[in-house]
């Protein structure tokens, strides 16, 4: 009887646990708080700001100091992790089966020079590797909300690495979405903390005519390893 009671209690616990499932379309606008996102270390939540986003609404912000960073390092600054239950798991799952064709977000920083942002979209058995890394070709100017858009397609030139894997393998099981910048030479080793803001992280579905673009494998030469 005691054994049956323990099994019942365990079953009830799993039944009560929130289900993590990809939501497409989905936009995290942070209206209710930081939504269990993480900062550079992943150990602390970002600060939540109720007003001042790109549409004057709420956003999240995290600080980062470049004292320990070299030229062309690629620190992750803000992150949504499946293990944190970020955004209720809305970004976690099979992006191919879910028909995701675009990731976009609004980004702002107060560093004194333009910065090149990237999104590291990670899958695999650990939820953090391998990953597809997509960059914004046009650097983001200081103190300016800028929308960054990355097409989720094996043919997108914005994907500069699949970390020795391939498009299909990664996007069939996404666990984490991470946002960062490439360190410019002028900020390498600079002992100063800057603010990095993010809002309206979104995934959107494919128009019916373009779903077939999600099927394929593209091998790209790995230029640099981005880790989060």
C-alpha beads as a LAMMPS data file, in Angstrom:
LAMMPS data file: protein, C-alpha beads

228 atoms
227 bonds

1 atom types
1 bond types

-500.0 500.0 xlo xhi
-500.0 500.0 ylo yhi
-500.0 500.0 zlo zhi

Masses

1 110.0

Atoms # bond

1 1 1 0.000 0.000 0.000
2 1 1 2.825 2.391 0.889
3 1 1 4.513 1.643 -2.445
4 1 1 1.280 2.347 -4.339
5 1 1 0.859 5.598 -2.424
6 1 1 4.365 6.735 -3.409
7 1 1 3.702 5.913 -7.056
8 1 1 0.456 7.858 -6.963
9 1 1 2.194 10.851 -5.413
10 1 1 4.959 10.737 -8.014
11 1 1 2.412 10.552 -10.820
12 1 1 0.548 13.502 -9.384
13 1 1 3.789 15.496 -9.257
14 1 1 4.498 14.938 -12.936
15 1 1 0.900 15.696 -13.836
16 1 1 1.116 18.985 -11.951
17 1 1 4.426 20.022 -13.546
18 1 1 4.128 22.622 -16.300
19 1 1 4.489 21.191 -19.793
20 1 1 7.238 22.719 -21.890
21 1 1 6.168 23.069 -25.487
22 1 1 7.169 25.151 -28.474
23 1 1 4.732 27.987 -29.155
24 1 1 4.649 29.298 -32.696
25 1 1 3.995 32.147 -33.193
26 1 1 5.271 33.521 -29.903
27 1 1 6.576 36.862 -28.671
28 1 1 8.150 37.379 -25.265
29 1 1 7.379 40.999 -24.420
30 1 1 8.261 40.782 -20.709
31 1 1 5.103 42.586 -19.636
32 1 1 4.866 40.474 -16.473
33 1 1 8.560 40.346 -15.536
34 1 1 11.830 38.774 -16.664
35 1 1 10.099 35.467 -17.604
36 1 1 12.833 33.288 -16.035
37 1 1 15.469 34.481 -18.489
38 1 1 19.147 34.606 -17.534
39 1 1 22.066 36.977 -17.925
40 1 1 25.687 36.419 -19.000
41 1 1 26.501 34.017 -16.166
42 1 1 23.135 32.295 -16.263
43 1 1 23.085 32.429 -12.473
44 1 1 21.130 35.655 -12.018
45 1 1 18.001 36.968 -13.726
46 1 1 18.151 40.122 -15.826
47 1 1 16.739 43.321 -14.430
48 1 1 13.171 44.040 -15.484
49 1 1 12.313 47.563 -16.611
50 1 1 8.563 48.333 -16.871
51 1 1 8.797 51.088 -19.491
52 1 1 11.145 52.336 -22.191
53 1 1 11.223 49.430 -24.632
54 1 1 10.984 49.874 -28.408
55 1 1 7.219 50.395 -28.084
56 1 1 7.618 52.157 -24.702
57 1 1 6.673 48.997 -22.785
58 1 1 8.699 46.626 -20.569
59 1 1 12.050 45.041 -21.412
60 1 1 14.940 43.198 -19.738
61 1 1 18.512 44.366 -19.279
62 1 1 21.814 42.855 -18.196
63 1 1 25.261 44.278 -17.555
64 1 1 28.544 42.971 -18.912
65 1 1 32.138 44.004 -18.258
66 1 1 34.690 43.454 -21.056
67 1 1 37.740 43.366 -18.738
68 1 1 38.223 39.648 -19.354
69 1 1 37.291 39.674 -23.032
70 1 1 39.629 39.552 -26.011
71 1 1 39.045 40.950 -29.483
72 1 1 36.410 38.857 -31.328
73 1 1 35.310 36.997 -28.204
74 1 1 31.595 36.239 -28.295
75 1 1 30.032 36.558 -24.836
76 1 1 26.411 35.564 -24.346
77 1 1 24.629 38.416 -22.561
78 1 1 20.980 37.344 -22.229
79 1 1 19.488 33.900 -22.560
80 1 1 16.312 31.811 -22.590
81 1 1 17.028 28.296 -21.346
82 1 1 14.759 25.286 -21.271
83 1 1 16.228 24.316 -17.882
84 1 1 15.195 27.708 -16.460
85 1 1 11.649 27.321 -17.859
86 1 1 12.284 30.605 -19.675
87 1 1 9.077 31.964 -21.201
88 1 1 7.339 28.783 -20.062
89 1 1 9.412 26.740 -22.523
90 1 1 7.890 28.554 -25.506
91 1 1 11.172 28.501 -27.461
92 1 1 12.032 24.862 -26.662
93 1 1 11.228 22.019 -29.026
94 1 1 11.308 21.017 -32.668
95 1 1 11.458 24.219 -34.729
96 1 1 11.244 22.261 -37.994
97 1 1 8.054 20.412 -37.099
98 1 1 6.712 23.617 -35.549
99 1 1 7.242 25.547 -38.782
100 1 1 9.455 28.294 -37.337
101 1 1 10.945 30.397 -40.124
102 1 1 12.172 33.501 -38.333
103 1 1 13.676 34.609 -35.047
104 1 1 13.636 38.316 -34.290
105 1 1 14.302 40.535 -31.312
106 1 1 14.908 44.159 -30.388
107 1 1 18.360 44.936 -29.025
108 1 1 19.937 48.020 -27.465
109 1 1 23.249 48.780 -25.742
110 1 1 25.053 51.762 -24.273
111 1 1 28.615 50.868 -25.281
112 1 1 30.432 53.757 -26.994
113 1 1 30.820 51.993 -30.364
114 1 1 28.539 50.022 -32.704
115 1 1 28.335 46.319 -31.841
116 1 1 27.608 43.234 -33.927
117 1 1 24.921 41.100 -32.240
118 1 1 24.396 37.383 -32.657
119 1 1 21.842 34.763 -31.645
120 1 1 23.054 31.314 -30.667
121 1 1 20.205 28.816 -31.094
122 1 1 21.213 25.604 -29.389
123 1 1 19.921 22.055 -29.368
124 1 1 21.326 18.601 -28.929
125 1 1 21.071 16.158 -26.023
126 1 1 22.215 18.751 -23.488
127 1 1 20.082 21.563 -24.874
128 1 1 23.183 23.730 -25.267
129 1 1 25.274 22.158 -28.008
130 1 1 25.576 22.039 -30.958
131 1 1 24.116 25.366 -32.038
132 1 1 23.433 27.523 -35.044
133 1 1 24.890 31.016 -34.734
134 1 1 23.222 33.785 -36.705
135 1 1 24.677 37.278 -36.892
136 1 1 23.314 40.705 -37.701
137 1 1 25.412 42.032 -40.579
138 1 1 24.782 45.700 -39.765
139 1 1 26.252 46.703 -36.364
140 1 1 23.813 48.153 -33.829
141 1 1 24.458 51.788 -32.930
142 1 1 24.681 52.830 -29.276
143 1 1 21.506 53.772 -27.405
144 1 1 19.245 52.773 -30.293
145 1 1 16.589 50.056 -30.201
146 1 1 17.284 47.959 -33.290
147 1 1 15.354 44.966 -34.588
148 1 1 17.505 41.954 -35.410
149 1 1 15.955 39.357 -37.734
150 1 1 17.386 35.934 -38.514
151 1 1 15.639 33.716 -41.091
152 1 1 15.467 30.117 -39.892
153 1 1 16.494 28.454 -43.117
154 1 1 19.437 26.243 -44.097
155 1 1 20.111 28.770 -46.863
156 1 1 20.378 31.855 -44.643
157 1 1 23.789 33.540 -45.039
158 1 1 23.441 34.865 -41.493
159 1 1 24.254 31.424 -40.065
160 1 1 28.045 31.534 -39.860
161 1 1 28.449 28.208 -38.038
162 1 1 26.539 25.077 -37.074
163 1 1 29.332 24.078 -34.654
164 1 1 30.340 20.935 -36.557
165 1 1 26.714 19.840 -36.888
166 1 1 23.980 20.692 -39.385
167 1 1 20.744 22.657 -39.686
168 1 1 18.333 19.734 -39.386
169 1 1 20.009 18.181 -36.361
170 1 1 20.048 21.433 -34.423
171 1 1 16.607 22.777 -35.222
172 1 1 14.813 19.502 -34.600
173 1 1 15.475 19.876 -30.868
174 1 1 16.061 23.401 -29.568
175 1 1 16.727 23.874 -25.876
176 1 1 18.310 27.308 -25.504
177 1 1 18.289 30.659 -27.292
178 1 1 21.141 32.985 -26.389
179 1 1 21.914 36.552 -27.399
180 1 1 25.309 38.236 -27.372
181 1 1 27.784 40.420 -29.216
182 1 1 31.166 40.078 -30.853
183 1 1 33.763 42.040 -28.881
184 1 1 35.274 44.863 -30.976
185 1 1 38.962 45.643 -30.695
186 1 1 38.225 48.987 -29.028
187 1 1 36.431 47.301 -26.089
188 1 1 38.687 44.272 -25.603
189 1 1 39.937 44.281 -22.015
190 1 1 38.051 47.472 -21.115
191 1 1 37.162 47.391 -17.422
192 1 1 33.743 48.972 -17.701
193 1 1 30.254 47.538 -17.402
194 1 1 27.765 48.314 -20.150
195 1 1 24.027 47.688 -20.322
196 1 1 22.472 45.325 -22.871
197 1 1 18.709 45.461 -23.358
198 1 1 16.347 43.038 -25.083
199 1 1 12.656 42.983 -25.887
200 1 1 10.091 41.272 -28.104
201 1 1 12.003 38.056 -28.775
202 1 1 9.783 36.355 -31.360
203 1 1 9.451 33.241 -33.463
204 1 1 6.996 33.111 -36.349
205 1 1 5.549 30.345 -38.540
206 1 1 6.176 29.720 -42.181
207 1 1 3.822 30.781 -44.942
208 1 1 2.551 27.580 -46.541
209 1 1 4.510 28.196 -49.733
210 1 1 7.861 28.353 -47.952
211 1 1 7.648 25.376 -45.614
212 1 1 9.761 23.273 -47.977
213 1 1 12.658 25.677 -47.461
214 1 1 13.095 24.150 -44.010
215 1 1 14.098 20.753 -45.420
216 1 1 17.774 20.347 -46.174
217 1 1 21.261 20.299 -44.815
218 1 1 23.848 22.962 -45.432
219 1 1 27.455 22.540 -44.295
220 1 1 29.176 25.822 -43.524
221 1 1 32.832 26.246 -42.704
222 1 1 33.226 26.914 -39.027
223 1 1 34.899 30.283 -38.506
224 1 1 34.677 30.754 -34.776
225 1 1 33.211 28.831 -31.875
226 1 1 30.426 30.587 -30.015
227 1 1 29.719 29.091 -26.610
228 1 1 27.134 29.901 -24.014

Bonds

1 1 1 2
2 1 2 3
3 1 3 4
4 1 4 5
5 1 5 6
6 1 6 7
7 1 7 8
8 1 8 9
9 1 9 10
10 1 10 11
11 1 11 12
12 1 12 13
13 1 13 14
14 1 14 15
15 1 15 16
16 1 16 17
17 1 17 18
18 1 18 19
19 1 19 20
20 1 20 21
21 1 21 22
22 1 22 23
23 1 23 24
24 1 24 25
25 1 25 26
26 1 26 27
27 1 27 28
28 1 28 29
29 1 29 30
30 1 30 31
31 1 31 32
32 1 32 33
33 1 33 34
34 1 34 35
35 1 35 36
36 1 36 37
37 1 37 38
38 1 38 39
39 1 39 40
40 1 40 41
41 1 41 42
42 1 42 43
43 1 43 44
44 1 44 45
45 1 45 46
46 1 46 47
47 1 47 48
48 1 48 49
49 1 49 50
50 1 50 51
51 1 51 52
52 1 52 53
53 1 53 54
54 1 54 55
55 1 55 56
56 1 56 57
57 1 57 58
58 1 58 59
59 1 59 60
60 1 60 61
61 1 61 62
62 1 62 63
63 1 63 64
64 1 64 65
65 1 65 66
66 1 66 67
67 1 67 68
68 1 68 69
69 1 69 70
70 1 70 71
71 1 71 72
72 1 72 73
73 1 73 74
74 1 74 75
75 1 75 76
76 1 76 77
77 1 77 78
78 1 78 79
79 1 79 80
80 1 80 81
81 1 81 82
82 1 82 83
83 1 83 84
84 1 84 85
85 1 85 86
86 1 86 87
87 1 87 88
88 1 88 89
89 1 89 90
90 1 90 91
91 1 91 92
92 1 92 93
93 1 93 94
94 1 94 95
95 1 95 96
96 1 96 97
97 1 97 98
98 1 98 99
99 1 99 100
100 1 100 101
101 1 101 102
102 1 102 103
103 1 103 104
104 1 104 105
105 1 105 106
106 1 106 107
107 1 107 108
108 1 108 109
109 1 109 110
110 1 110 111
111 1 111 112
112 1 112 113
113 1 113 114
114 1 114 115
115 1 115 116
116 1 116 117
117 1 117 118
118 1 118 119
119 1 119 120
120 1 120 121
121 1 121 122
122 1 122 123
123 1 123 124
124 1 124 125
125 1 125 126
126 1 126 127
127 1 127 128
128 1 128 129
129 1 129 130
130 1 130 131
131 1 131 132
132 1 132 133
133 1 133 134
134 1 134 135
135 1 135 136
136 1 136 137
137 1 137 138
138 1 138 139
139 1 139 140
140 1 140 141
141 1 141 142
142 1 142 143
143 1 143 144
144 1 144 145
145 1 145 146
146 1 146 147
147 1 147 148
148 1 148 149
149 1 149 150
150 1 150 151
151 1 151 152
152 1 152 153
153 1 153 154
154 1 154 155
155 1 155 156
156 1 156 157
157 1 157 158
158 1 158 159
159 1 159 160
160 1 160 161
161 1 161 162
162 1 162 163
163 1 163 164
164 1 164 165
165 1 165 166
166 1 166 167
167 1 167 168
168 1 168 169
169 1 169 170
170 1 170 171
171 1 171 172
172 1 172 173
173 1 173 174
174 1 174 175
175 1 175 176
176 1 176 177
177 1 177 178
178 1 178 179
179 1 179 180
180 1 180 181
181 1 181 182
182 1 182 183
183 1 183 184
184 1 184 185
185 1 185 186
186 1 186 187
187 1 187 188
188 1 188 189
189 1 189 190
190 1 190 191
191 1 191 192
192 1 192 193
193 1 193 194
194 1 194 195
195 1 195 196
196 1 196 197
197 1 197 198
198 1 198 199
199 1 199 200
200 1 200 201
201 1 201 202
202 1 202 203
203 1 203 204
204 1 204 205
205 1 205 206
206 1 206 207
207 1 207 208
208 1 208 209
209 1 209 210
210 1 210 211
211 1 211 212
212 1 212 213
213 1 213 214
214 1 214 215
215 1 215 216
216 1 216 217
217 1 217 218
218 1 218 219
219 1 219 220
220 1 220 221
221 1 221 222
222 1 222 223
223 1 223 224
224 1 224 225
225 1 225 226
226 1 226 227
227 1 227 228
